[in-house]
């Protein structure tokens, strides 16, 4: 070929490569946009699950969690992911993720860092929102924000560096497989919430003087159910962000194993349906049915890339059956998880890792050994400890200084009266709440 033809071929190759790069950037841009819907869903979900006197305070808490996690994840969260895959000693690779690095801002030579950072930031905010629902109606706003930063910008991303990174020690040493972040997001957040709840204590009136549980009904079940469905919509962005777009090649999962959005589509919808049916058979309760939809997807998330759709349905079905029973156990232990955050995220995250060990053992990886049940159990213990211990110890410290829980008087009056300058509904249009069961 003559020089002119060679130049034309090279220009065509450059344009094709740039087109692929831009398509990758657009893909993660819209994954991130969809993930924002998760937080609109959590906002509606938690406000609806609150009594009228706490509705806006629950919403403000959720909004602030998002607002505080974003800058803290920029300042040190992303660095934790890049710097700690080998354990607790940071590597020099983390220098590229420091906030003053050339990659952490406008850079025409880098089309990837910003959109990947944004997707991970939304994962971080999701962990804070998971925790948020469990503690509504009695936690101090300042304590919640501090704990949300600890969870969203330190703990989950440390777990992600260990188990959701191609060079993370859980994967390279034990073959840990958690493609949809069931352990590193949901399990860490659920167990963190459990640790805080142990110190926070139940809402006033949740248990009678004789210890018998009493229902404290949220003021809008329809708002809660719609919020849960919005979380499901946003989950498609969340799961899309769990796959690596490879220009001109087969896409891969976070570990470098071949993966397709087609597999994710099959198994997300099938586990979604299985979770609904499982919870429906156990409760007939529309709140638990929609929670079961979320639990079903989380249950299949660890092996979302490899399951047959029928298996994903069954795994999701088990998750849907599981969550109301776990909630019953918490109630027996006098732990007041207001929205079932631990059952839906912590318990099903654990089930997801176990199920992957049972049904996807032997799956090969370019960066480590084959996946095994024992490797999944090592990962599960790690994620449980990473959430539970800091959640318990952090909240215990705040409790010791009287900074964890609002005063009984403020709780009885309602946080909206104490913290919020406006009312949630016009006078005369306040929704009627279910009465608290008599002692």
BAKEDO-321968 format. One record per residue (C-alpha): residue number from 0; x, y, z. Coordinates in nm, 3 decimals, m for minus. Example, Ala and Ser with C-alpha at 12.3 -4.5 7.8 and 13.67 -1.06 7.14 Angstrom:
2
<num:0	x:1.230	y:m0.450	z:0.780> $
<num:1	x:1.367	y:m0.106	z:0.714> $
END
This chain:
439
<num:0	x:0.000	y:0.000	z:0.000> $
<num:1	x:0.115	y:0.352	z:m0.069> $
<num:2	x:0.170	y:0.606	z:0.206> $
<num:3	x:m0.164	y:0.774	z:0.149> $
<num:4	x:m0.352	y:0.445	z:0.188> $
<num:5	x:m0.154	y:0.352	z:0.499> $
<num:6	x:m0.234	y:0.689	z:0.651> $
<num:7	x:m0.603	y:0.639	z:0.575> $
<num:8	x:m0.601	y:0.293	z:0.736> $
<num:9	x:m0.428	y:0.425	z:1.046> $
<num:10	x:m0.678	y:0.709	z:1.072> $
<num:11	x:m0.965	y:0.461	z:1.042> $
<num:12	x:m0.815	y:0.249	z:1.319> $
<num:13	x:m0.776	y:0.556	z:1.536> $
<num:14	x:m1.138	y:0.654	z:1.481> $
<num:15	x:m1.262	y:0.302	z:1.558> $
<num:16	x:m1.055	y:0.291	z:1.877> $
<num:17	x:m1.178	y:0.633	z:1.986> $
<num:18	x:m1.537	y:0.532	z:1.910> $
<num:19	x:m1.495	y:0.227	z:2.134> $
<num:20	x:m1.344	y:0.440	z:2.410> $
<num:21	x:m1.629	y:0.689	z:2.392> $
<num:22	x:m1.885	y:0.408	z:2.393> $
<num:23	x:m1.723	y:0.268	z:2.708> $
<num:24	x:m1.738	y:0.609	z:2.872> $
<num:25	x:m2.104	y:0.650	z:2.776> $
<num:26	x:m2.190	y:0.302	z:2.907> $
<num:27	x:m2.060	y:0.377	z:3.258> $
<num:28	x:m2.205	y:0.727	z:3.249> $
<num:29	x:m2.554	y:0.582	z:3.210> $
<num:30	x:m2.489	y:0.302	z:3.458> $
<num:31	x:m2.411	y:0.575	z:3.712> $
<num:32	x:m2.722	y:0.769	z:3.617> $
<num:33	x:m2.936	y:0.460	z:3.671> $
<num:34	x:m2.772	y:0.405	z:4.008> $
<num:35	x:m2.892	y:0.747	z:4.121> $
<num:36	x:m3.242	y:0.599	z:4.092> $
<num:37	x:m3.140	y:0.355	z:4.366> $
<num:38	x:m3.110	y:0.652	z:4.599> $
<num:39	x:m3.439	y:0.802	z:4.490> $
<num:40	x:m3.583	y:0.461	z:4.574> $
<num:41	x:m3.419	y:0.445	z:4.915> $
<num:42	x:m3.544	y:0.798	z:4.982> $
<num:43	x:m3.906	y:0.702	z:4.910> $
<num:44	x:m3.869	y:0.363	z:5.077> $
<num:45	x:m3.743	y:0.501	z:5.407> $
<num:46	x:m3.974	y:0.800	z:5.418> $
<num:47	x:m4.274	y:0.574	z:5.358> $
<num:48	x:m4.152	y:0.330	z:5.625> $
<num:49	x:m4.131	y:0.614	z:5.881> $
<num:50	x:m4.420	y:0.745	z:6.083> $
<num:51	x:m4.545	y:1.089	z:5.981> $
<num:52	x:m4.357	y:1.261	z:6.262> $
<num:53	x:m4.025	y:1.129	z:6.125> $
<num:54	x:m4.086	y:1.122	z:5.748> $
<num:55	x:m3.880	y:1.424	z:5.644> $
<num:56	x:m3.601	y:1.354	z:5.894> $
<num:57	x:m3.557	y:1.010	z:5.738> $
<num:58	x:m3.538	y:1.174	z:5.396> $
<num:59	x:m3.285	y:1.435	z:5.507> $
<num:60	x:m3.067	y:1.165	z:5.660> $
<num:61	x:m3.065	y:0.976	z:5.331> $
<num:62	x:m2.984	y:1.287	z:5.129> $
<num:63	x:m2.695	y:1.380	z:5.358> $
<num:64	x:m2.552	y:1.029	z:5.341> $
<num:65	x:m2.523	y:1.070	z:4.966> $
<num:66	x:m2.376	y:1.420	z:4.999> $
<num:67	x:m2.108	y:1.322	z:5.252> $
<num:68	x:m2.004	y:0.997	z:5.087> $
<num:69	x:m1.932	y:1.156	z:4.747> $
<num:70	x:m1.652	y:1.395	z:4.858> $
<num:71	x:m1.503	y:1.155	z:5.114> $
<num:72	x:m1.492	y:0.880	z:4.855> $
<num:73	x:m1.307	y:1.122	z:4.628> $
<num:74	x:m1.062	y:1.217	z:4.903> $
<num:75	x:m0.970	y:0.869	z:5.023> $
<num:76	x:m1.220	y:0.600	z:4.922> $
<num:77	x:m1.092	y:0.546	z:4.570> $
<num:78	x:m0.733	y:0.543	z:4.700> $
<num:79	x:m0.826	y:0.260	z:4.940> $
<num:80	x:m0.954	y:0.047	z:4.651> $
<num:81	x:m0.643	y:0.094	z:4.440> $
<num:82	x:m0.389	y:0.075	z:4.725> $
<num:83	x:m0.498	y:m0.224	z:4.937> $
<num:84	x:m0.567	y:m0.535	z:4.721> $
<num:85	x:m0.285	y:m0.730	z:4.889> $
<num:86	x:m0.401	y:m0.668	z:5.246> $
<num:87	x:m0.351	y:m0.392	z:5.503> $
<num:88	x:m0.025	y:m0.247	z:5.364> $
<num:89	x:m0.089	y:0.012	z:5.091> $
<num:90	x:0.086	y:m0.026	z:4.757> $
<num:91	x:0.243	y:0.247	z:4.545> $
<num:92	x:m0.034	y:0.189	z:4.289> $
<num:93	x:m0.258	y:0.391	z:4.517> $
<num:94	x:m0.067	y:0.707	z:4.427> $
<num:95	x:m0.263	y:0.727	z:4.101> $
<num:96	x:m0.587	y:0.751	z:4.303> $
<num:97	x:m0.483	y:1.029	z:4.539> $
<num:98	x:m0.704	y:1.338	z:4.496> $
<num:99	x:m0.419	y:1.547	z:4.353> $
<num:100	x:m0.323	y:1.284	z:4.092> $
<num:101	x:m0.351	y:1.375	z:3.723> $
<num:102	x:m0.609	y:1.099	z:3.681> $
<num:103	x:m0.846	y:1.250	z:3.939> $
<num:104	x:m0.978	y:1.534	z:3.727> $
<num:105	x:m1.013	y:1.655	z:3.367> $
<num:106	x:m0.758	y:1.473	z:3.154> $
<num:107	x:m0.802	y:1.424	z:2.780> $
<num:108	x:m0.568	y:1.124	z:2.792> $
<num:109	x:m0.791	y:0.942	z:3.046> $
<num:110	x:m1.147	y:0.852	z:2.949> $
<num:111	x:m1.185	y:0.584	z:3.217> $
<num:112	x:m1.097	y:0.696	z:3.569> $
<num:113	x:m1.378	y:0.947	z:3.615> $
<num:114	x:m1.659	y:0.717	z:3.507> $
<num:115	x:m1.521	y:0.421	z:3.704> $
<num:116	x:m1.480	y:0.643	z:4.010> $
<num:117	x:m1.838	y:0.765	z:3.967> $
<num:118	x:m1.976	y:0.410	z:3.947> $
<num:119	x:m1.782	y:0.305	z:4.258> $
<num:120	x:m1.897	y:0.619	z:4.438> $
<num:121	x:m2.258	y:0.522	z:4.375> $
<num:122	x:m2.182	y:0.174	z:4.512> $
<num:123	x:m2.044	y:0.350	z:4.821> $
<num:124	x:m2.355	y:0.562	z:4.860> $
<num:125	x:m2.565	y:0.247	z:4.827> $
<num:126	x:m2.399	y:0.095	z:5.133> $
<num:127	x:m2.481	y:0.407	z:5.334> $
<num:128	x:m2.844	y:0.395	z:5.217> $
<num:129	x:m2.872	y:0.027	z:5.313> $
<num:130	x:m2.756	y:0.117	z:5.664> $
<num:131	x:m2.979	y:0.423	z:5.674> $
<num:132	x:m3.310	y:0.237	z:5.666> $
<num:133	x:m3.227	y:0.011	z:5.960> $
<num:134	x:m3.176	y:0.299	z:6.205> $
<num:135	x:m3.458	y:0.540	z:6.117> $
<num:136	x:m3.653	y:0.731	z:6.382> $
<num:137	x:m3.396	y:0.732	z:6.665> $
<num:138	x:m3.034	y:0.789	z:6.556> $
<num:139	x:m2.871	y:1.131	z:6.584> $
<num:140	x:m2.813	y:1.292	z:6.246> $
<num:141	x:m2.447	y:1.368	z:6.325> $
<num:142	x:m2.381	y:1.011	z:6.440> $
<num:143	x:m2.546	y:0.873	z:6.130> $
<num:144	x:m2.333	y:1.089	z:5.898> $
<num:145	x:m2.009	y:0.982	z:6.070> $
<num:146	x:m2.105	y:0.614	z:6.053> $
<num:147	x:m2.217	y:0.650	z:5.689> $
<num:148	x:m1.875	y:0.792	z:5.596> $
<num:149	x:m1.701	y:0.506	z:5.780> $
<num:150	x:m1.909	y:0.248	z:5.596> $
<num:151	x:m1.934	y:0.412	z:5.254> $
<num:152	x:m1.585	y:0.556	z:5.212> $
<num:153	x:m1.371	y:0.313	z:5.415> $
<num:154	x:m1.512	y:m0.029	z:5.500> $
<num:155	x:m1.697	y:m0.152	z:5.193> $
<num:156	x:m1.426	y:m0.027	z:4.958> $
<num:157	x:m1.160	y:m0.202	z:5.165> $
<num:158	x:m1.362	y:m0.521	z:5.122> $
<num:159	x:m1.389	y:m0.444	z:4.751> $
<num:160	x:m1.011	y:m0.401	z:4.728> $
<num:161	x:m0.968	y:m0.744	z:4.888> $
<num:162	x:m1.245	y:m0.931	z:4.711> $
<num:163	x:m1.369	y:m0.725	z:4.415> $
<num:164	x:m1.038	y:m0.640	z:4.251> $
<num:165	x:m0.857	y:m0.859	z:3.997> $
<num:166	x:m0.553	y:m0.861	z:4.229> $
<num:167	x:m0.742	y:m0.874	z:4.558> $
<num:168	x:m0.604	y:m1.133	z:4.799> $
<num:169	x:m0.940	y:m1.303	z:4.854> $
<num:170	x:m0.963	y:m1.375	z:4.483> $
<num:171	x:m0.599	y:m1.451	z:4.406> $
<num:172	x:m0.546	y:m1.673	z:4.713> $
<num:173	x:m0.891	y:m1.831	z:4.762> $
<num:174	x:m1.070	y:m1.796	z:4.428> $
<num:175	x:m1.337	y:m1.575	z:4.588> $
<num:176	x:m1.610	y:m1.505	z:4.331> $
<num:177	x:m1.858	y:m1.222	z:4.392> $
<num:178	x:m1.929	y:m1.074	z:4.052> $
<num:179	x:m2.239	y:m0.876	z:4.158> $
<num:180	x:m2.093	y:m0.750	z:4.489> $
<num:181	x:m2.328	y:m0.949	z:4.714> $
<num:182	x:m2.057	y:m0.975	z:4.977> $
<num:183	x:m1.854	y:m0.658	z:4.933> $
<num:184	x:m2.157	y:m0.425	z:4.917> $
<num:185	x:m2.462	y:m0.593	z:5.065> $
<num:186	x:m2.308	y:m0.819	z:5.326> $
<num:187	x:m2.069	y:m0.555	z:5.460> $
<num:188	x:m2.350	y:m0.296	z:5.481> $
<num:189	x:m2.600	y:m0.538	z:5.634> $
<num:190	x:m2.361	y:m0.659	z:5.903> $
<num:191	x:m2.249	y:m0.303	z:5.973> $
<num:192	x:m2.614	y:m0.208	z:6.030> $
<num:193	x:m2.653	y:m0.504	z:6.267> $
<num:194	x:m2.352	y:m0.391	z:6.470> $
<num:195	x:m2.497	y:m0.041	z:6.507> $
<num:196	x:m2.845	y:m0.169	z:6.593> $
<num:197	x:m2.711	y:m0.369	z:6.886> $
<num:198	x:m2.593	y:m0.045	z:7.050> $
<num:199	x:m2.868	y:0.182	z:6.922> $
<num:200	x:m3.154	y:m0.019	z:7.070> $
<num:201	x:m3.517	y:m0.044	z:6.958> $
<num:202	x:m3.751	y:0.247	z:6.898> $
<num:203	x:m3.968	y:0.353	z:7.189> $
<num:204	x:m4.283	y:0.143	z:7.175> $
<num:205	x:m4.138	y:m0.132	z:6.954> $
<num:206	x:m4.150	y:m0.374	z:7.246> $
<num:207	x:m4.403	y:m0.367	z:7.527> $
<num:208	x:m4.304	y:m0.374	z:7.893> $
<num:209	x:m4.350	y:m0.751	z:7.892> $
<num:210	x:m4.117	y:m0.781	z:7.592> $
<num:211	x:m4.390	y:m0.854	z:7.338> $
<num:212	x:m4.318	y:m0.693	z:6.999> $
<num:213	x:m4.551	y:m0.420	z:6.876> $
<num:214	x:m4.577	y:m0.300	z:6.519> $
<num:215	x:m4.477	y:0.058	z:6.443> $
<num:216	x:m4.631	y:0.103	z:6.100> $
<num:217	x:m4.487	y:0.341	z:5.847> $
<num:218	x:m4.723	y:0.609	z:5.724> $
<num:219	x:m4.721	y:0.510	z:5.353> $
<num:220	x:m4.683	y:0.150	z:5.246> $
<num:221	x:m4.746	y:0.246	z:4.879> $
<num:222	x:m4.455	y:0.493	z:4.891> $
<num:223	x:m4.234	y:0.221	z:5.041> $
<num:224	x:m4.328	y:m0.033	z:4.774> $
<num:225	x:m4.272	y:0.218	z:4.493> $
<num:226	x:m3.935	y:0.306	z:4.647> $
<num:227	x:m3.835	y:m0.061	z:4.649> $
<num:228	x:m3.932	y:m0.095	z:4.282> $
<num:229	x:m3.718	y:0.210	z:4.202> $
<num:230	x:m3.424	y:0.041	z:4.373> $
<num:231	x:m3.480	y:m0.258	z:4.142> $
<num:232	x:m3.471	y:m0.027	z:3.839> $
<num:233	x:m3.148	y:0.128	z:3.963> $
<num:234	x:m3.007	y:m0.218	z:4.021> $
<num:235	x:m2.973	y:m0.264	z:3.646> $
<num:236	x:m2.725	y:0.025	z:3.650> $
<num:237	x:m2.554	y:m0.121	z:3.955> $
<num:238	x:m2.510	y:m0.460	z:3.791> $
<num:239	x:m2.408	y:m0.302	z:3.460> $
<num:240	x:m2.129	y:m0.131	z:3.653> $
<num:241	x:m2.009	y:m0.475	z:3.765> $
<num:242	x:m1.898	y:m0.570	z:3.414> $
<num:243	x:m1.593	y:m0.437	z:3.229> $
<num:244	x:m1.656	y:m0.294	z:2.884> $
<num:245	x:m1.385	y:m0.422	z:2.647> $
<num:246	x:m1.365	y:m0.236	z:2.316> $
<num:247	x:m1.371	y:m0.483	z:2.028> $
<num:248	x:m1.338	y:m0.784	z:2.260> $
<num:249	x:m1.543	y:m1.012	z:2.483> $
<num:250	x:m1.653	y:m0.824	z:2.794> $
<num:251	x:m1.516	y:m0.946	z:3.126> $
<num:252	x:m1.622	y:m0.936	z:3.490> $
<num:253	x:m1.428	y:m0.758	z:3.763> $
<num:254	x:m1.189	y:m1.054	z:3.789> $
<num:255	x:m1.102	y:m1.068	z:3.419> $
<num:256	x:m1.322	y:m1.372	z:3.348> $
<num:257	x:m1.538	y:m1.369	z:3.032> $
<num:258	x:m1.888	y:m1.232	z:3.098> $
<num:259	x:m2.189	y:m1.096	z:2.911> $
<num:260	x:m2.472	y:m0.859	z:2.986> $
<num:261	x:m2.695	y:m1.128	z:2.838> $
<num:262	x:m2.615	y:m1.359	z:3.132> $
<num:263	x:m2.679	y:m1.073	z:3.373> $
<num:264	x:m3.015	y:m1.003	z:3.207> $
<num:265	x:m3.131	y:m1.366	z:3.226> $
<num:266	x:m3.032	y:m1.413	z:3.586> $
<num:267	x:m3.130	y:m1.072	z:3.725> $
<num:268	x:m3.489	y:m1.107	z:3.605> $
<num:269	x:m3.520	y:m1.473	z:3.702> $
<num:270	x:m3.384	y:m1.420	z:4.055> $
<num:271	x:m3.601	y:m1.108	z:4.088> $
<num:272	x:m3.911	y:m1.316	z:4.017> $
<num:273	x:m3.798	y:m1.601	z:4.241> $
<num:274	x:m3.748	y:m1.366	z:4.535> $
<num:275	x:m4.097	y:m1.219	z:4.499> $
<num:276	x:m4.261	y:m1.561	z:4.488> $
<num:277	x:m4.059	y:m1.688	z:4.784> $
<num:278	x:m4.158	y:m1.393	z:5.004> $
<num:279	x:m4.518	y:m1.408	z:4.884> $
<num:280	x:m4.548	y:m1.771	z:4.988> $
<num:281	x:m4.402	y:m1.691	z:5.330> $
<num:282	x:m4.594	y:m1.372	z:5.415> $
<num:283	x:m4.852	y:m1.255	z:5.155> $
<num:284	x:m4.722	y:m0.909	z:5.252> $
<num:285	x:m4.655	y:m0.666	z:4.962> $
<num:286	x:m4.371	y:m0.500	z:5.156> $
<num:287	x:m4.191	y:m0.831	z:5.195> $
<num:288	x:m4.275	y:m0.928	z:4.837> $
<num:289	x:m4.089	y:m0.625	z:4.703> $
<num:290	x:m3.813	y:m0.672	z:4.958> $
<num:291	x:m3.803	y:m1.031	z:4.833> $
<num:292	x:m3.744	y:m0.904	z:4.479> $
<num:293	x:m3.434	y:m0.722	z:4.601> $
<num:294	x:m3.328	y:m1.019	z:4.814> $
<num:295	x:m3.369	y:m1.251	z:4.515> $
<num:296	x:m3.131	y:m1.047	z:4.300> $
<num:297	x:m2.877	y:m1.019	z:4.581> $
<num:298	x:m2.902	y:m1.395	z:4.640> $
<num:299	x:m2.795	y:m1.466	z:4.282> $
<num:300	x:m2.554	y:m1.174	z:4.251> $
<num:301	x:m2.231	y:m1.352	z:4.344> $
<num:302	x:m2.263	y:m1.597	z:4.052> $
<num:303	x:m2.474	y:m1.387	z:3.821> $
<num:304	x:m2.235	y:m1.439	z:3.531> $
<num:305	x:m2.233	y:m1.822	z:3.539> $
<num:306	x:m2.570	y:m1.951	z:3.662> $
<num:307	x:m2.833	y:m2.110	z:3.444> $
<num:308	x:m3.147	y:m1.891	z:3.466> $
<num:309	x:m3.349	y:m2.170	z:3.628> $
<num:310	x:m3.087	y:m2.201	z:3.900> $
<num:311	x:m3.087	y:m1.823	z:3.950> $
<num:312	x:m3.463	y:m1.841	z:3.997> $
<num:313	x:m3.430	y:m2.109	z:4.265> $
<num:314	x:m3.150	y:m1.927	z:4.446> $
<num:315	x:m3.360	y:m1.609	z:4.444> $
<num:316	x:m3.661	y:m1.806	z:4.566> $
<num:317	x:m3.464	y:m1.931	z:4.867> $
<num:318	x:m3.354	y:m1.574	z:4.942> $
<num:319	x:m3.714	y:m1.455	z:4.929> $
<num:320	x:m3.820	y:m1.728	z:5.172> $
<num:321	x:m3.528	y:m1.652	z:5.401> $
<num:322	x:m3.570	y:m1.282	z:5.476> $
<num:323	x:m3.893	y:m1.278	z:5.680> $
<num:324	x:m3.757	y:m1.562	z:5.894> $
<num:325	x:m3.436	y:m1.372	z:5.964> $
<num:326	x:m3.647	y:m1.068	z:6.058> $
<num:327	x:m3.844	y:m1.285	z:6.300> $
<num:328	x:m3.516	y:m1.395	z:6.459> $
<num:329	x:m3.404	y:m1.034	z:6.505> $
<num:330	x:m3.733	y:m0.953	z:6.674> $
<num:331	x:m3.686	y:m1.244	z:6.915> $
<num:332	x:m3.345	y:m1.097	z:6.997> $
<num:333	x:m3.509	y:m0.756	z:7.058> $
<num:334	x:m3.318	y:m0.600	z:6.767> $
<num:335	x:m3.526	y:m0.336	z:6.589> $
<num:336	x:m3.430	y:m0.330	z:6.221> $
<num:337	x:m3.697	y:m0.090	z:6.099> $
<num:338	x:m3.694	y:m0.196	z:5.731> $
<num:339	x:m3.529	y:m0.538	z:5.739> $
<num:340	x:m3.193	y:m0.412	z:5.611> $
<num:341	x:m2.997	y:m0.694	z:5.771> $
<num:342	x:m3.223	y:m0.974	z:5.642> $
<num:343	x:m3.244	y:m0.830	z:5.290> $
<num:344	x:m2.878	y:m0.733	z:5.251> $
<num:345	x:m2.671	y:m0.904	z:5.519> $
<num:346	x:m2.839	y:m1.245	z:5.530> $
<num:347	x:m2.898	y:m1.278	z:5.156> $
<num:348	x:m2.547	y:m1.150	z:5.085> $
<num:349	x:m2.422	y:m1.440	z:5.297> $
<num:350	x:m2.654	y:m1.683	z:5.120> $
<num:351	x:m2.532	y:m1.551	z:4.784> $
<num:352	x:m2.168	y:m1.629	z:4.865> $
<num:353	x:m2.255	y:m1.975	z:4.996> $
<num:354	x:m2.474	y:m2.050	z:4.692> $
<num:355	x:m2.190	y:m1.950	z:4.459> $
<num:356	x:m1.961	y:m2.186	z:4.646> $
<num:357	x:m2.216	y:m2.467	z:4.616> $
<num:358	x:m2.316	y:m2.420	z:4.253> $
<num:359	x:m2.017	y:m2.250	z:4.083> $
<num:360	x:m1.720	y:m2.429	z:4.237> $
<num:361	x:m1.444	y:m2.500	z:3.989> $
<num:362	x:m1.492	y:m2.185	z:3.784> $
<num:363	x:m1.142	y:m2.089	z:3.657> $
<num:364	x:m0.977	y:m1.750	z:3.687> $
<num:365	x:m0.673	y:m1.595	z:3.514> $
<num:366	x:m0.566	y:m1.434	z:3.844> $
<num:367	x:m0.613	y:m1.706	z:4.103> $
<num:368	x:m0.732	y:m2.058	z:4.186> $
<num:369	x:m1.069	y:m2.201	z:4.091> $
<num:370	x:m1.364	y:m2.092	z:4.300> $
<num:371	x:m1.451	y:m2.324	z:4.590> $
<num:372	x:m1.701	y:m2.339	z:4.874> $
<num:373	x:m1.420	y:m2.297	z:5.126> $
<num:374	x:m1.296	y:m1.988	z:4.943> $
<num:375	x:m1.644	y:m1.840	z:4.948> $
<num:376	x:m1.671	y:m1.907	z:5.320> $
<num:377	x:m1.341	y:m1.731	z:5.384> $
<num:378	x:m1.478	y:m1.434	z:5.193> $
<num:379	x:m1.807	y:m1.446	z:5.384> $
<num:380	x:m1.634	y:m1.444	z:5.723> $
<num:381	x:m1.414	y:m1.155	z:5.608> $
<num:382	x:m1.708	y:m0.946	z:5.488> $
<num:383	x:m1.914	y:m1.018	z:5.800> $
<num:384	x:m1.627	y:m0.912	z:6.028> $
<num:385	x:m1.548	y:m0.607	z:5.815> $
<num:386	x:m1.905	y:m0.485	z:5.861> $
<num:387	x:m2.007	y:m0.607	z:6.207> $
<num:388	x:m1.699	y:m0.524	z:6.416> $
<num:389	x:m1.647	y:m0.160	z:6.304> $
<num:390	x:m2.024	y:m0.101	z:6.311> $
<num:391	x:m2.045	y:m0.227	z:6.668> $
<num:392	x:m1.729	y:m0.058	z:6.795> $
<num:393	x:m1.792	y:0.272	z:6.616> $
<num:394	x:m2.146	y:0.300	z:6.749> $
<num:395	x:m2.036	y:0.186	z:7.097> $
<num:396	x:m1.787	y:0.474	z:7.107> $
<num:397	x:m2.054	y:0.723	z:7.004> $
<num:398	x:m2.292	y:0.575	z:7.261> $
<num:399	x:m2.031	y:0.610	z:7.536> $
<num:400	x:m2.019	y:0.985	z:7.470> $
<num:401	x:m2.397	y:1.019	z:7.444> $
<num:402	x:m2.378	y:1.098	z:7.072> $
<num:403	x:m2.552	y:0.797	z:6.916> $
<num:404	x:m2.921	y:0.831	z:6.995> $
<num:405	x:m3.163	y:1.121	z:7.025> $
<num:406	x:m3.327	y:1.195	z:7.359> $
<num:407	x:m3.649	y:1.012	z:7.455> $
<num:408	x:m3.839	y:1.341	z:7.448> $
<num:409	x:m3.727	y:1.419	z:7.094> $
<num:410	x:m3.805	y:1.065	z:6.982> $
<num:411	x:m4.159	y:1.082	z:7.123> $
<num:412	x:m4.220	y:1.424	z:6.968> $
<num:413	x:m4.079	y:1.317	z:6.634> $
<num:414	x:m3.760	y:1.414	z:6.456> $
<num:415	x:m3.942	y:1.635	z:6.207> $
<num:416	x:m4.052	y:1.864	z:6.490> $
<num:417	x:m3.700	y:1.878	z:6.633> $
<num:418	x:m3.482	y:1.889	z:6.319> $
<num:419	x:m3.687	y:1.991	z:6.015> $
<num:420	x:m3.826	y:2.342	z:5.952> $
<num:421	x:m4.123	y:2.227	z:5.739> $
<num:422	x:m4.396	y:1.965	z:5.772> $
<num:423	x:m4.427	y:1.671	z:5.528> $
<num:424	x:m4.796	y:1.721	z:5.451> $
<num:425	x:m5.032	y:2.021	z:5.455> $
<num:426	x:m5.252	y:2.062	z:5.760> $
<num:427	x:m5.556	y:1.840	z:5.730> $
<num:428	x:m5.389	y:1.609	z:5.475> $
<num:429	x:m5.178	y:1.394	z:5.703> $
<num:430	x:m5.207	y:1.026	z:5.608> $
<num:431	x:m5.366	y:0.807	z:5.871> $
<num:432	x:m5.115	y:0.568	z:6.026> $
<num:433	x:m5.196	y:0.226	z:6.161> $
<num:434	x:m5.246	y:0.234	z:6.539> $
<num:435	x:m4.977	y:0.078	z:6.753> $
<num:436	x:m5.094	y:m0.256	z:6.885> $
<num:437	x:m5.218	y:m0.244	z:7.243> $
<num:438	x:m4.999	y:m0.395	z:7.510> $
END
